[in-house]
Amino acid sequence: MNVGAVIGVLVLLVVLGFMIASFFVRRHRESSAPEAGWTRTNELFNDPSTNRRMRVWLDAKGERHYVEEGNEPAV
């Protein structure tokens, strides 16, 4: 096997590893469920990178957090 093919395979494996890992890593300000004290808003959007429906929640400081719709507790 030549050196170019080995390098190509290694690059392909690294890229594939990053793609798989991105499915399990949360994005900026994304949570699996809202925390105590967060206020639910009426704002919903589809995350274009994951195609998931997300709801915006506000914490006591007014900072936004994003929770996948359906993962929040019943109100």
C-alpha positions as a Markdown table, in Angstrom:
| # | Residue | x | y | z |
|---|---|---|---|---|
| 1 | Met | 0.0 | 0.0 | 0.0 |
| 2 | Asn | 1.4 | 3.4 | -0.9 |
| 3 | Val | 1.8 | 6.3 | 1.5 |
| 4 | Gly | -0.8 | 8.5 | -0.3 |
| 5 | Ala | -3.5 | 5.8 | 0.2 |
| 6 | Val | -2.6 | 5.4 | 3.9 |
| 7 | Ile | -2.9 | 9.2 | 4.4 |
| 8 | Gly | -6.2 | 9.3 | 2.5 |
| 9 | Val | -7.6 | 6.5 | 4.7 |
| 10 | Leu | -6.5 | 8.3 | 7.9 |
| 11 | Val | -8.0 | 11.6 | 6.8 |
| 12 | Leu | -11.3 | 9.8 | 5.9 |
| 13 | Leu | -11.4 | 8.1 | 9.3 |
| 14 | Val | -10.8 | 11.4 | 11.1 |
| 15 | Val | -13.5 | 13.2 | 9.2 |
| 16 | Leu | -15.9 | 10.3 | 9.8 |
| 17 | Gly | -15.1 | 10.4 | 13.5 |
| 18 | Phe | -15.9 | 14.1 | 13.7 |
| 19 | Met | -19.2 | 13.6 | 11.8 |
| 20 | Ile | -20.3 | 10.8 | 14.2 |
| 21 | Ala | -19.2 | 12.7 | 17.3 |
| 22 | Ser | -21.3 | 15.7 | 16.2 |
| 23 | Phe | -24.5 | 13.7 | 16.6 |
| 24 | Phe | -23.7 | 13.2 | 20.3 |
| 25 | Val | -22.3 | 16.7 | 21.2 |
| 26 | Arg | -24.8 | 19.4 | 22.3 |
| 27 | Arg | -24.7 | 22.7 | 20.5 |
| 28 | His | -24.1 | 26.1 | 22.2 |
| 29 | Arg | -26.8 | 26.7 | 24.9 |
| 30 | Glu | -28.6 | 23.4 | 24.0 |
| 31 | Ser | -29.9 | 21.3 | 26.9 |
| 32 | Ser | -31.6 | 17.9 | 27.0 |
| 33 | Ala | -34.2 | 19.3 | 29.4 |
| 34 | Pro | -35.0 | 22.7 | 31.0 |
| 35 | Glu | -33.6 | 23.4 | 34.4 |
| 36 | Ala | -35.6 | 24.5 | 37.4 |
| 37 | Gly | -36.3 | 28.2 | 37.2 |
| 38 | Trp | -36.3 | 28.5 | 33.4 |
| 39 | Thr | -39.3 | 30.1 | 31.8 |
| 40 | Arg | -40.8 | 28.5 | 28.7 |
| 41 | Thr | -41.3 | 30.8 | 25.7 |
| 42 | Asn | -43.6 | 30.5 | 22.7 |
| 43 | Glu | -40.6 | 30.6 | 20.4 |
| 44 | Leu | -40.1 | 27.4 | 18.3 |
| 45 | Phe | -37.7 | 26.8 | 15.4 |
| 46 | Asn | -36.3 | 24.0 | 13.3 |
| 47 | Asp | -32.5 | 23.6 | 13.9 |
| 48 | Pro | -31.2 | 23.5 | 10.3 |
| 49 | Ser | -28.1 | 21.5 | 11.2 |
| 50 | Thr | -30.1 | 18.7 | 12.9 |
| 51 | Asn | -33.6 | 19.2 | 11.6 |
| 52 | Arg | -34.9 | 19.0 | 15.2 |
| 53 | Arg | -37.7 | 21.3 | 16.5 |
| 54 | Met | -36.4 | 23.4 | 19.3 |
| 55 | Arg | -38.1 | 25.5 | 22.0 |
| 56 | Val | -36.5 | 28.6 | 23.5 |
| 57 | Trp | -36.3 | 28.8 | 27.4 |
| 58 | Leu | -35.1 | 31.8 | 29.4 |
| 59 | Asp | -33.2 | 31.5 | 32.6 |
| 60 | Ala | -33.3 | 34.0 | 35.5 |
| 61 | Lys | -30.7 | 36.2 | 33.9 |
| 62 | Gly | -32.7 | 36.3 | 30.6 |
| 63 | Glu | -30.2 | 34.1 | 28.7 |
| 64 | Arg | -31.7 | 31.8 | 26.1 |
| 65 | His | -31.4 | 28.0 | 26.2 |
| 66 | Tyr | -32.7 | 25.6 | 23.6 |
| 67 | Val | -34.5 | 22.3 | 24.4 |
| 68 | Glu | -35.7 | 19.8 | 21.8 |
| 69 | Glu | -39.5 | 20.0 | 21.6 |
| 70 | Gly | -40.9 | 17.0 | 23.4 |
| 71 | Asn | -38.1 | 16.8 | 25.9 |
| 72 | Glu | -39.5 | 19.4 | 28.3 |
| 73 | Pro | -41.8 | 18.4 | 31.2 |
| 74 | Ala | -45.6 | 18.7 | 30.9 |
| 75 | Val | -46.8 | 22.0 | 32.2 |
